Amino acid sequence: MKELTPVDEIRKIREAHAARHDYDLNRIFKDIKAHEAQLRSEGWNVIQKKKEPNKS
């Protein structure tokens, strides 16, 4: 059997995660946020994406 590349492994994990939530983006997002909250409660530092300034 061919060994998976790191990119293929990540794609496989993402596909399985999406399938567990019936490919519902709202459910996937809520699960990710719940996991981040759990990590924070355990003392992990979860880095937030910086917001870009509004370009008016």
Secondary structure in CASP SS format (residue, H / E / C, confidence):
PFRMAT SS
TARGET T0000
AUTHOR 0000-0000-0000
METHOD secondary structure of the structure
MODEL  1
M C 1.00
K C 1.00
E C 1.00
L C 1.00
T C 1.00
P H 1.00
V H 1.00
D H 1.00
E H 1.00
I H 1.00
R H 1.00
K H 1.00
I H 1.00
R H 1.00
E H 1.00
A H 1.00
H H 1.00
A H 1.00
A H 1.00
R H 1.00
H C 1.00
D C 1.00
Y C 1.00
D C 1.00
L H 1.00
N H 1.00
R H 1.00
I H 1.00
F H 1.00
K H 1.00
D H 1.00
I H 1.00
K H 1.00
A H 1.00
H H 1.00
E H 1.00
A H 1.00
Q H 1.00
L H 1.00
R H 1.00
S H 1.00
E C 1.00
G C 1.00
W C 1.00
N C 1.00
V C 1.00
I C 1.00
Q C 1.00
K C 1.00
K C 1.00
K C 1.00
E C 1.00
P C 1.00
N C 1.00
K C 1.00
S C 1.00
END
